[in-house]
Structures are given as structure tokens and as C-alpha cells.
């Protein structure tokens, strides 16, 4: 279980670092870029407290970590809804659709994490955390593409 928790804590730290990085979309004023940037900041803010709580639980049991996973999933669901309601312009549209789809997939993966943490199934939990970590990595890569697309517009 400790290994699974370390994987999760490392991914949450990476996620926090990447989301707080100033997006190149900030060079545009108003419209989609401003709304997109505001939603990313809202997502970061919503997850920051949960991330801190998770990182404070060194070698925590699945039961102790469970509220962190639930909180991050709630924040992810909210972000997916809010970002999904925005419509990216032109060349950013395809990458943006992928970005929102990946955020929804993260939520589903977190659902599996929660299920396995509740059932105290460390092997399955580890697999679900690895899937979540992979989705976060893909999301960050796609987010960079959206940022580049918006900067080029």
C-alpha cells in the first residue's frame, strides 16, 4: 500500500506543479483563453488542499487516503464539466476536446482508485493509480498543445 500511495503523492505533486505553470494562453485577452485560464486556476485551487492533505499522510492506510481521492475526483468532475462547457476556437478545438475527454477519463480512473481503496485491494489500487498517473501525463501533454494552439491563434 505504501508504494501505491507514493505513486499517487508523486503524481499529485507533478499535477500541481504543471497546472500552476503560467499557460501561454495568458497572452490572449478575454474570450475563450481567459475563461480557459480561469478554469485551470480554479481546478488547481480546488485540488491544492487535497494534495496537501494527501502529501501529509506519509505511509497512510487506504482508509486514511480515501477522502483525498474522493476530494480530487470531485474537483476533477467539476473541472471536466466547466471546461467541457467552453468551446475552443479554430485550431485548438481538436486538442481541447481531447483535453476534456482525458479529464473525464481521470475521473473514471479515480473512481476505480476509490473502489479499490475502499475494498483494501492494494494490487488493483496500484494498477488504478498507474492508469490515473498515465492519464494525468497525457492530459498535461495535451494541455501544452492547447496552450500552443491558443498562442498561435
PyMOL commands that set and color helices and strands:
alter all, ss='L'
color gray80, all
select helices_A, chain A and resi 2-20+24-27+31-56+62-84+90-118+122-152
alter helices_A, ss='H'
color red, helices_A
deselect
rebuild
show_as cartoon
